[in-house]
Amino acid sequence: NQVIIEDRYLPDAEAHLYFLSADVLVAPYTAGTQSAVTALAGSYGIPVIASQQIADGISPQGSSRVYRVPPGEADELAKVIRYVLNIQEWEKIDPPDPIKDWGRMVRVIEEIAA
């Protein structure tokens, strides 16, 4: 029941503290096509609310917990933030397992190459 806005550069040494305690990451950029912070949030299992162009740059593996909003649409952004924060219980998503994920990628490449 607390909202913290960190509108500053976070050193790498501090970043994990925020990701471990975050319920959601909001990336309402009006310009740009990618954001490293959204990928990091996904690796922590944090839902992401992002403008359409940023959301389109998120890998398919993390896209199930991505909420897209049109850039510059403050009313729509507010509506989605309220929706996400009102969800009572998030399903537990384990962080990606590099061994399993690597194996999955190898199988996909083998299927494409066959």
Secondary structure, 3 states (H helix, E strand, C coil): CCCCCCCCCCCHHHHHHHHHHCCCEEECCCCCCCCHHHHHHHHCCCCEEEEHHHHHCCCHHHHHHEEEECCCCHHHHHHHHHHHHHCCCCCCCCCCCHHHHHHHHHHHHHHHHC
